[in-house]
Amino acid sequence: MRIMLVEDNELLAQGICLSLAKLGMQVDHLNSYQQALQGVKNESFSAIVLDLGLPDGNGKDLLKAWRQQGMSIPTIVLTANTDFDTKLECLDMGADDYLGKPFDVRELAARIRAIVRRQYGLDHNSLIIGALCIDLNTREVTFRDQNVLLSRREFQLLLELAQSAGRVLTRSQLEQLTYGWDEVGSNSIEVHIHHLRKKLANELIKTVRGIGYTLIEIN
């Protein structure tokens, strides 16, 4: 999952990024209102973690602006402001969850998984498509009842394809979702697709010539 973290405390942000990366999430960090306002344009994210106290604006106003623009990416407000009225206001503005500081990053990760599950209509931690099963919590993958060992990037790529099963994702979209703003090799996506086909099944991931890739259901 690709997460956008909007947090102006650099030390805290670094800790969150490292911890979530260990749990298989790609985290892109922004530290201001204006950066975040522009950050969602032409970019793909699974979820957003938003601080309220930003140096150049209020996170509530940012959330309101996003929702008025029709941006529906699941958003968790993460803030030291635990005032009940502020919590209600954020939830009414369109926040999907609200977590006060200090917090345990494991709880944050669990809440991210929960709002992403709801986004994709899942009622548990397993994403099952035909013979493919992906556990969002443990990051275990099984195919035709056999465990499959994947690298972090391979897992991220497979998860994004599975969450959009039947829909074609372009190479650019897959690069954004898998690498975020990290540097990407010229043929990295193709290499990962090749490895996934070898480890799973060649016909599981279909190439749509001139457009991108799609994951199809097979048994």
N, C-alpha and C positions, 0 to 999 in steps of 0.2 A: 504494500500500500504506500502511496506517495502522500506525505503529509506536509502541509504548510504550517510552520510554527511562526507566529507573530509575537515576539517577546523582546523587550528592550534590555533586559538584564542578560548581558553576554555570558556570564558565568553559568547562570541557570540554564540558558539556552543551549550552551555547549553540553551540559550534563544531560539534558533531555534528548538532544540529537544523538549522543553516543548511546544512551540507554535504549532508545527506540530502534536505533540501527541494529543493536544486538538482538532485538526481537523481530528483525526482518523488515523493518519499515524504512523507506527512503524519506528523509526529512530535509526540507528546504527551509532555511531560517531567514526571516525578515525582521527588522527591528524598528520599523516606523509605520505610521498611518499611511503616508503617501506610497511607500514601497508596497504595502499590503493592498492598497486600493488598486494599484496597477498590476500586482502580482498574479491575480486570478485571471487576467485577460489573456486569452490565447494559450492558457496553460491548463493542464489536467491534474486534479488532485482528488484523492479519495476522501480526505477530511482536512479540516482546519482547526488548529489550536490557537485561540486568540486571547491575548492579554488585554485588559481594559486600559491600564495606565500607560499609554504610549507617549513619547516625548513631544509629538507634534499633533496630537489629537486624542480623542476618546474612542476606545474600542467599541462602545455602544453605537456611536455614530457610524463607525465603519461597518458594523454588522447591519445596521439599518440601511445604509447605502447599498450594500451587497444585495440585500433582499429586495430592495426597490428596483434594482437592476435585473432581477430575475435569477440571481446566482443562488443555486440550491445546494451547494456543497455542504455536507454535514459539518456543523461547527460546534466545538466545545469552548466555552469561555473559561479561561484559567486565570484566576485573579486573587489578590490578597483581600479584595473587597468582598466580605461575606455578608454584607447587609442584605436582609431578606427581600426588601423592596427592590433593590438593584437586581437580585437574582430573578425575581418575577418579571421585571422589566425586560431583561435580556431574553428570557424564555419567550415572552410575548412578542419580542422583536424578531424571533426566528432562530434563536440558539437552540441546538439540539440537546445540550447538556451544560452543566455549570459545575466547576470544581474549584474549591478554594485552596489557597496556599496557606501553609505548607502542605505538600501532598506526597504520596508514594508514587513513583513513576510507573509501578506495576498496575496501580489503579487507573492511571491515565491511559496506559496501553489497553487495559480491559474496556474502558469506556470508549476508546477509539474503535476497537473491534465491534463493540455493541452498536454504535451509531452507523458503522459501515454495514453491519449485518442488516439493520433496519432499512438502509438505503437500497439494498439488493433483495429485500423481502425474505431474508433468512431468519429462521427461528432458533437456530443453534449454531455452533461454531464450525460445523462441517459444510463445505460446499461440494455437492455431489452432482456430477454430470456424467451420466452413463456409468462407465467402469472407472471413472476418475473420481477420487475423493481427496479433498484438500482440507486439512484441519487448520483453521485460522489461528487457533490458540497455540498448538504445539509446532506448527509449520511442518507437520508430517504429511507426506503425499503417498497415496497408494493407488495402484492402477491394476485392475483385474486381480485384486486381493494381494498384490505384491508391493512391499515397501520400495519406494524409489528415492534414492539419495540425490538431492539437487544442491547446487551452489546457491548462495543468497540471491544473485542476479537471476539465475534460472527460476528460482521459486517466485521472485517478484514478477517476472515476465509471465510465467504460467498463471499466476493468480489474476493478473490483469486480463489475460485472455479468457480465463474461466469466468470471471465476473461479467464479461461482455460476450459470453458464448453465443454464437450465432450472428454476432455483429462484427463487421470488419473494422479493425483498428489499423490506422496507418503506421508506417515506420516511425514517423515523427511523434505520434501519440505514444507509441510504445517506448520510445527513447525518453520522453518526458516522464512517463509513469515509472519507468525502471531506473533511470539515472538522475532524474530531476535536473539540477543545474550542474551536476558533476560532468567532467569531460567524458565524451563518448567517442569510442573508436569508430572508424568509418564503416566497419562491417560487424560491429558488436552484436546488434540484434540478430543478424543472419546467423552468426556463430552460435548464439544461445538457442535459436530456433532449431538449428541442426542438432545440437546436443539433446534438446528436449524430445525431438523426434526419435533419436536413437534410444533414449532411456524409456520412452513411453510407447508411442506407435507413430509411424510415419504419417498415417492418414488422420491423426488426431488434430494436427494443425495444418490448415489448408492455406496455400498461398493464393491470394487474389491478385492476379497479375496487374501491375501498374497502380495498385491501391495499397495493399498491405496483407494482413493475416487475420484469420478467424479460427476459433476453436470449435470443433463440431462434436456432437455427442456420438460416441461409439461404445459398443459393449464388448 
